[in-house]
Amino acid sequence: MAESKDFYKVLGIDKKADASEIKKAYRKLAMKYHPDQNKDNPEAEAKFKEVSEAYEILKDEQKRAAYDHYGSEAFEGGGPGPGGFGGGGFGDIFEDMFGDFMGGGGRAGGTGPARGSDVQYTMQLSMEEAYKGKDAEVKIPLNEECEPCKGSGAEPGTSSDNCGTCSGAGRVRQQQGFFTIERTCPACGGAGSTIKDPCKKCGGEGRIQKNKTLKVKIPAGVDTGRRVRLTGEGEAGVRGGPRGDLYVLIAIKPHKFFKRDNANLHCRVPIPITKAALGGDVDVPTIEEGRAKVKVPPGTQVGQQFRLKGKGMTQLRSDVRGDMFIEIYVETPVNLDKKQQDLLKQLDKSISDGKAGSKHSPESSGFFTKAREFWDDLKE
């Protein structure tokens, strides 16, 4: 038996090192000995492999426990390939060892029916459709059971034979050091049987791809990221197994007026400077394809908000609606002719002279008063 390797010594760490210390030591050594950094140094490449092997064992609690108890001999022997792992590597051997018992979802095995895969379909909706809800149809390609062979994969009138490698079990055992590893049979892929005369329709797969049209009821109030589940509408199972599920993922398209915040809507509404100064009524769009009248008071400022209660989005599975918030944007006039410019100059003069400035434009007047005081203080 080969001498046990000291993986702790390889990484230069104590046996009580925690996960962060192990990772830190590995990163430092991996950067030092990486083949890309040492192209003309074969010893560095060997050292890099040694460091990587040590890290693969010590970073995993189960592997580390086995190493601490048995030493590196627990990971040697039992077949061809580097390190005696039959070419599968550390990940393969431990997935096979602990997968079925620790809830690992790696590989399918055995001869029983296998559940079909779940399928996800992304559906784009307008914000109006999300507000109202929608009865939609989706057309998606799915693996369906082959009708001629009824999912068996064998040509009608023929049958499959037990696999000679696993004797129909779908699994084979292999000795790996101190462990006996059970793997999916490489000859039959876990099916437990082999097909001599494959079905001409599906080529022995037992399933063929078809386009399937399904009806989906999208509830009112859905938002981006919400999934609608259709149980049993995914791909057909293998060897008579149950179907998977279909998940319809919702994506709401951007709207030309509204921005959504959960059940509330925000709408930026530009108004002319005269409307902001004098006040008046403004018609704004609403999500139910209507309009609402907003009364803008005289002296309305940029960024001022008005709340329209109950004019937002429908809340999911509820009759309650969110609110709509109108944010005012005061638009400065452009492309003025000379007469219009003269009128504005007269207006500016009448509201800016003396005390009138602080009366009509209190914020700007107050700002520049403080600015002048600031500049005067700098001169002293």
Buried (B, 14 or more C-beta within 10 A) or exposed (E): EEEEBEBBEBBEBEEEBEEEBBBBBBEEBBEEBBEEEBEEEEEBBEBBBBBBBBBBBBEBEEBBEBBBEBBBBBBBBBBEEEBBBBEBBBEBBBBBBBBBEEEEEBBBBBBEEBBBBBBEBEBEBEBBBBBBBBEBEBEBEBBBBBEBBEBBBBBEEBEBEBBEBBEBBBBBEBEBBBBEBBBBBEBBBBBBBBBEBBBEBBEBBBBBEEEBEBEBEBBBBBBEEBEBEBEEBBBBBBBBBBBBBBBBBBEBEEBEBBBBEEBBBBBEBEBEEEBBBEEBEBEBBBBEEEEBEBEBEEEBEEEBEBEBEEBBBBBBEEEEBBBBBBBBEBEEEEEEEEEEEEEEEEEEEEEBEEEEBBEBBEEEBEEEEEEEEEEEEEEE
